[in-house]
Amino acid sequence: MVDRRYHSVRLDKGRCKGCTVCLKRCPTDAIRVRGGRAHIIDERCIDCGECIRVCSYHAKYAQTDPLASINGFKYKIALPAPSLYGQFKKLISPSQVLEGLLKMGFDDVFEVAQGADIVTRAIRERMRSMDKERLPVISSACPAITRLIQVRFPELIPHIIDIRQPMELAAMVAKREFCQKHGAAPEEVGCFFITPCAAKVTAIRNPIGHENSSVDGAISMLEIYGLLASQMKSYTRGVSLSKATAYGVGWANNGGESQAVSPENSMAVDGIENVIRVLEEIENNKLQDLVFFEGSACTGGCVGGPLTFENSYVARGAIRVLMKGCDLTHPDDKVNASYLNKYSIRTDKPIHSNSALRLDEDVVEAMRKMEQMDEIVKSLPGYDCGSCGSPTCRTFAEDIVRGYCDRMDCIHILKDQLKIMAQRMVELAKTTRR
């Protein structure tokens, strides 16, 4: 079900101390502190989960589907993200995780890594017919990065590849193949993504590039980790449930997608602040030789998601080791070409810019407010301290123009004003008759 207002990232106001740490780290300036508590501006939030990661008081959290939600369907299919494999040290095979999911109550499993294999071939086919003006091609795998571009880099939207995310392809294939094999009706089958991050949850409820998601829910890795680990202890050796290639499994790590899609003239960057710097260079036409750009909001890639259990560096190493024992055939040779025609692999809706940063719908009025903003910025101290409840002096000026606060909310201006008032009171006291 599509919900255009849905955000997975939530705020527990009871735990918030108004410390401003999240305020300073939000990449889209979506957080304000007013009345001693943080507030998230829905229109600006991209659900990257950075505020979840940095909040010491656990006041930010991701709203996901509980494991019990799978019981709403007659048949349940688990869609494990490849980063799930990295959560378990000394994993013998991806099949060990897949078997554990079946023991947990799922009727079938379909690897999102296998969906990544399909997407890899689809992207490579698409890029062969792409105009040079659309280079560099920007990956659409991380929905937080796509939403970041919508908010801060709208001119780069045409560069985003028009191929659906691996979890979407995995859900499409899993549901159709299960129905054909078991004679089930599509509405009886629920596909549940085992997610490492909040952005994927939002992408299911509020899709980018298509009207409805093929995924029926998202369950946090943190929620199922303990139960899954206990089910994996008794592994049936020799039984292979995994069909994904090493390239598909490698999508869990930053750089895995670009290695599979375009190993030459590509760039893989992790950490949203680093991604922002590179997107700025792409926007300014400083990376003219770049063909493919893979950006991950989380450090290390999906293995560094805020809903993962294992240390991201340990998980990244585990994925690299696991890849050595997987099928080394490239998806170009492994994925049947029929998949590209049988399923709706391309996105079917244009991606639009996010107008959250517009000061006004009327261009003339927006220009007037921009000039007003610039004048206010000049009068501010420029410390970007966040004490006013806005991330920077510029966003504070914007908030004043929008009517959310006034100049006296700046403690430095207030302090100077109090000094002036105190001095006037002293002068008044001296001249007052006794």
C-alpha positions in Angstrom: 0.0 0.0 0.0 1.4 3.4 -1.1 1.7 6.0 1.6 3.3 9.2 0.3 3.7 10.6 3.8 5.3 7.5 5.3 8.7 7.6 7.0 10.3 4.6 8.7 12.6 6.9 10.8 10.6 7.9 13.9 11.3 10.0 17.0 10.6 9.0 20.6 10.1 12.4 22.1 10.2 10.9 25.6 13.8 9.9 25.2 15.0 13.0 23.3 17.2 15.3 25.4 17.5 18.1 22.8 21.3 17.6 22.5 21.5 18.7 18.8 23.9 15.9 17.8 21.3 14.6 15.2 20.7 18.2 14.2 24.3 18.6 13.0 24.6 15.2 11.2 21.4 15.3 9.2 22.4 15.5 5.5 19.2 17.3 4.4 18.8 19.6 7.4 15.5 17.8 8.3 15.8 18.2 12.0 15.1 21.1 14.3 15.2 21.4 18.1 12.3 23.4 19.5 11.2 23.4 23.1 14.1 21.2 24.1 13.0 18.4 21.8 14.0 17.4 18.3 11.5 17.6 15.4 11.8 15.9 12.0 10.6 17.8 9.0 8.9 15.1 6.9 9.3 16.8 3.6 13.1 16.9 4.0 13.7 13.5 5.6 15.3 10.8 3.3 15.2 8.0 5.9 19.0 7.5 5.7 19.1 6.5 9.4 22.0 8.8 10.2 20.1 10.2 13.2 19.4 6.7 14.5 23.1 5.9 14.3 24.3 9.0 16.2 21.6 9.4 18.9 23.1 8.4 22.2 19.7 8.3 23.8 18.1 6.0 21.3 15.4 8.6 20.6 15.4 7.9 16.9 14.3 4.4 15.7 13.1 2.7 12.5 9.5 1.5 12.2 9.6 -1.9 10.6 7.1 -4.8 10.4 7.1 -7.3 13.3 7.9 -10.9 12.5 4.3 -11.8 13.4 3.1 -9.8 10.3 4.0 -12.7 8.1 1.0 -14.6 9.5 -1.3 -12.3 7.5 -0.6 -14.4 4.4 -1.3 -18.0 3.7 2.2 -18.4 2.2 5.3 -16.5 3.3 8.4 -15.8 1.3 11.6 -14.4 2.9 13.7 -12.1 0.9 17.1 -11.9 2.7 19.3 -9.0 1.8 22.8 -10.1 1.0 24.0 -8.1 3.9 22.2 -10.6 6.2 25.0 -13.2 5.4 27.6 -10.9 6.8 25.9 -10.9 10.2 27.2 -14.4 11.0 30.8 -15.2 11.5 32.3 -18.3 9.9 29.3 -18.8 7.7 29.6 -22.1 5.8 27.3 -21.1 2.9 24.4 -18.7 2.2 22.3 -21.8 2.2 22.8 -22.0 6.0 20.9 -18.7 6.4 18.3 -19.7 3.9 17.6 -23.0 5.6 17.3 -21.2 9.0 14.7 -18.8 7.5 12.6 -21.8 6.4 12.8 -23.3 9.9 11.5 -20.0 11.3 8.2 -20.4 9.5 8.7 -19.1 6.0 7.4 -21.3 3.1 10.1 -20.3 0.7 13.1 -18.1 0.4 14.4 -16.1 -2.5 17.8 -14.3 -2.3 17.9 -10.6 -3.0 21.4 -11.4 -4.1 19.8 -13.3 -7.0 17.7 -10.2 -7.7 21.0 -8.2 -7.7 22.2 -10.7 -10.4 19.2 -9.9 -12.5 19.6 -6.2 -12.0 23.3 -6.3 -12.8 22.6 -7.8 -16.2 19.7 -5.3 -16.8 21.8 -2.3 -16.0 24.6 -3.5 -18.3 22.1 -4.0 -21.1 20.5 -0.6 -20.4 23.9 1.3 -20.4 24.8 -0.1 -23.8 22.0 2.0 -25.3 22.3 5.0 -23.1 23.2 8.5 -24.4 26.5 9.9 -23.3 24.7 12.9 -21.9 23.3 10.7 -19.2 26.7 9.7 -18.0 27.7 9.1 -15.3 24.9 6.7 -14.5 24.0 6.8 -10.9 22.9 3.7 -9.1 19.3 3.5 -7.7 20.1 0.7 -5.3 20.2 2.9 -2.2 16.9 4.7 -1.8 18.4 7.2 0.7 20.8 8.4 -2.0 18.0 8.7 -4.6 16.0 10.8 -2.1 19.1 12.8 -1.3 19.4 13.6 -5.0 15.7 14.6 -5.1 16.2 17.1 -2.3 19.7 18.5 -2.9 20.7 17.6 -6.4 17.6 17.7 -8.6 19.7 18.4 -11.7 21.2 14.9 -11.4 17.9 13.0 -11.4 18.2 12.2 -15.2 21.4 10.3 -14.3 19.7 7.8 -12.0 19.4 4.4 -13.7 15.8 3.6 -14.5 16.1 0.0 -13.3 14.2 -1.3 -10.2 16.0 -2.2 -7.0 17.1 -5.8 -6.4 14.6 -6.4 -3.6 11.8 -5.4 -6.1 13.0 -7.9 -8.7 13.5 -10.6 -6.1 9.9 -10.1 -4.9 8.5 -10.2 -8.5 10.3 -13.4 -9.4 9.7 -15.1 -6.1 6.0 -14.5 -6.0 5.4 -15.5 -9.7 7.5 -18.6 -9.5 6.0 -19.7 -6.2 2.4 -19.3 -7.5 3.3 -21.2 -10.7 4.9 -24.0 -8.7 2.2 -24.4 -6.0 -0.9 -23.2 -7.8 -1.3 -20.3 -5.3 -3.1 -17.0 -5.9 -0.8 -13.9 -5.8 -2.8 -12.3 -3.0 -2.2 -15.4 -0.8 1.6 -14.9 -1.0 3.5 -12.4 1.1 7.1 -11.4 0.3 9.0 -10.0 3.3 12.4 -8.2 2.9 14.9 -8.8 5.7 16.2 -5.3 5.9 19.4 -3.7 7.1 18.1 -0.1 7.0 15.1 2.2 7.3 15.4 3.6 3.8 14.3 0.3 2.3 11.3 0.2 4.5 10.2 3.6 3.2 10.9 2.5 -0.3 8.4 -0.2 0.1 5.6 2.0 1.5 6.5 5.0 -0.7 8.2 3.6 -3.9 10.5 5.6 -6.1 10.0 5.2 -9.8 7.0 3.0 -9.7 3.5 3.1 -8.2 3.4 0.0 -6.0 6.0 -2.2 -4.4 6.1 -5.9 -5.0 7.3 -6.4 -1.4 4.7 -6.8 1.2 6.7 -5.9 4.3 10.1 -5.4 5.8 11.5 -7.1 8.9 14.5 -5.7 10.7 17.6 -7.9 10.9 17.9 -7.0 14.5 14.5 -8.5 15.3 15.2 -11.9 13.7 18.9 -12.2 14.5 18.6 -14.2 17.7 15.9 -16.6 16.4 17.6 -17.1 13.1 21.0 -17.8 14.7 19.4 -20.5 16.9 17.8 -22.1 13.8 21.1 -22.1 11.9 22.9 -24.3 14.5 21.6 -27.5 12.9 22.5 -27.0 9.3 22.0 -29.8 6.7 25.4 -29.9 5.0 25.4 -30.7 1.3 22.0 -29.1 0.6 22.4 -26.0 -1.6 19.5 -23.5 -1.5 21.6 -20.6 -2.7 21.4 -19.7 -6.4 23.1 -16.3 -6.4 26.5 -15.6 -7.8 29.4 -14.1 -5.9 28.7 -10.8 -7.7 25.1 -10.7 -6.3 26.3 -11.5 -2.8 29.0 -8.8 -3.2 26.3 -6.1 -3.5 26.2 -6.2 0.3 29.5 -4.3 0.4 30.2 -0.9 -0.9 31.8 -1.4 -4.3 30.1 -4.7 -5.0 27.6 -3.3 -7.4 30.1 -1.3 -9.4 32.4 -4.3 -9.6 29.6 -6.3 -11.1 28.1 -3.6 -13.3 31.0 -1.5 -14.5 34.4 -2.4 -13.1 36.2 0.2 -15.3 35.6 4.0 -14.9 33.3 3.5 -11.9 33.3 4.9 -8.4 31.9 3.5 -5.2 31.6 5.9 -2.2 30.1 5.1 1.2 29.0 7.3 4.0 26.4 10.0 3.1 28.7 13.0 3.8 31.3 11.5 1.3 28.5 10.8 -1.2 27.4 14.4 -1.0 30.9 15.7 -1.8 31.1 13.4 -4.9 27.6 14.4 -6.1 28.7 18.0 -5.8 31.7 17.3 -8.1 29.4 15.4 -10.6 27.0 18.3 -10.6 29.9 20.7 -11.3 31.1 18.5 -14.1 34.4 17.7 -12.5 34.3 13.9 -13.1 33.9 13.8 -16.8 35.5 10.4 -17.3 33.1 8.7 -14.7 30.7 6.1 -16.2 29.0 4.6 -13.2 28.6 5.9 -9.7 27.5 3.8 -6.7 26.6 5.7 -3.6 25.8 4.1 -0.2 24.4 6.2 2.6 25.9 3.8 5.2 29.6 3.3 5.8 30.7 0.0 4.3 27.5 -0.3 2.2 24.4 -2.2 3.3 26.5 -4.2 5.9 26.7 -0.9 7.8 23.0 -0.3 8.0 21.5 0.9 11.3 19.4 -2.2 11.6 22.3 -4.7 11.3 23.7 -6.6 14.3 27.4 -7.2 13.4 30.2 -4.6 13.2 30.2 -3.4 9.7 33.9 -4.1 9.2 33.6 -7.6 10.4 30.5 -8.1 8.2 32.3 -6.7 5.2 35.1 -9.2 5.7 32.7 -12.1 6.2 31.0 -11.2 2.8 34.4 -11.2 1.0 35.2 -14.6 2.4 31.8 -16.0 1.6 32.0 -14.7 -2.0 35.0 -17.0 -2.6 32.8 -20.1 -2.2 30.0 -18.8 -4.3 29.4 -19.2 -8.0 31.9 -17.0 -9.8 30.0 -16.9 -13.0 29.2 -13.3 -14.1 25.5 -12.4 -14.2 25.8 -11.7 -17.9 26.4 -15.4 -18.3 24.3 -16.7 -15.5 21.0 -14.7 -15.8 18.7 -16.0 -18.5 17.8 -13.2 -20.9 14.1 -14.1 -20.6 14.1 -12.4 -17.2 14.6 -9.1 -18.9 11.5 -9.4 -20.9 9.3 -11.4 -18.5 9.4 -8.9 -15.7 8.9 -5.1 -15.4 12.5 -4.4 -14.7 12.4 -0.8 -15.8 10.9 1.9 -13.6 7.6 3.2 -15.1 7.2 6.6 -13.3 9.5 9.6 -13.6 11.4 10.7 -10.5 10.7 14.2 -9.6 12.6 16.7 -7.5 11.6 17.3 -3.9 10.3 20.9 -3.5 11.0 20.9 0.3 13.8 23.4 -0.2 11.7 25.9 -2.2 10.9 29.1 -0.2 7.7 29.7 -2.2 5.8 28.3 -5.2 5.8 31.8 -6.7 9.3 32.5 -8.3 9.2 36.2 -7.6 8.2 35.7 -4.0 10.9 33.0 -3.6 13.5 35.4 -4.9 12.3 38.1 -2.5 12.6 35.6 0.4 16.0 34.5 -0.8 17.2 38.1 -0.7 15.7 38.5 2.8 17.5 35.3 3.9 20.8 36.6 2.6 20.4 39.8 4.6 19.6 37.9 7.8 22.6 35.6 7.3 24.9 38.7 7.1 23.6 39.8 10.5 24.2 36.5 12.2 27.5 35.5 13.9 28.2 32.6 11.6 29.1 30.1 14.3 26.8 27.4 13.1 26.5 26.3 16.7 23.0 24.9 16.5 22.0 26.5 19.8 19.1 28.2 18.1 17.6 24.8 17.2 18.5 25.1 13.6 21.6 23.2 12.1 23.4 26.3 10.7 23.0 30.1 10.6 21.7 29.8 7.0 19.0 27.3 8.0 18.2 29.6 10.9 17.8 32.5 8.5 15.5 30.3 6.4 13.4 29.3 9.4 13.0 33.0 10.2 11.8 33.8 6.7 9.4 30.8 6.8 8.1 32.2 10.1 9.2 29.3 12.3 11.3 31.4 14.7 12.7 34.9 15.1 16.1 36.5 15.5 16.0 36.4 19.3 16.2 32.6 19.2 19.9 33.1 18.4 21.6 33.1 21.9 24.4 35.2 20.6 22.1 38.0 19.4 20.0 37.6 22.5 23.2 37.9 24.7 24.2 41.1 22.8 20.7 42.5 23.2 20.7 41.8 26.9 24.1 43.6 27.2 22.7 46.6 25.5 19.6 46.6 27.7 21.7 46.2 30.8 23.9 49.1 29.8 20.8 51.3 29.2 19.4 50.4 32.6 22.7 51.4 34.2 22.6 54.7 32.3 19.0 55.2 33.2 19.8 54.5 36.9 22.5 57.2 36.9 20.2 59.9 35.5 17.2 59.1 37.6 16.5 61.6 40.4 16.7 60.3 43.9 
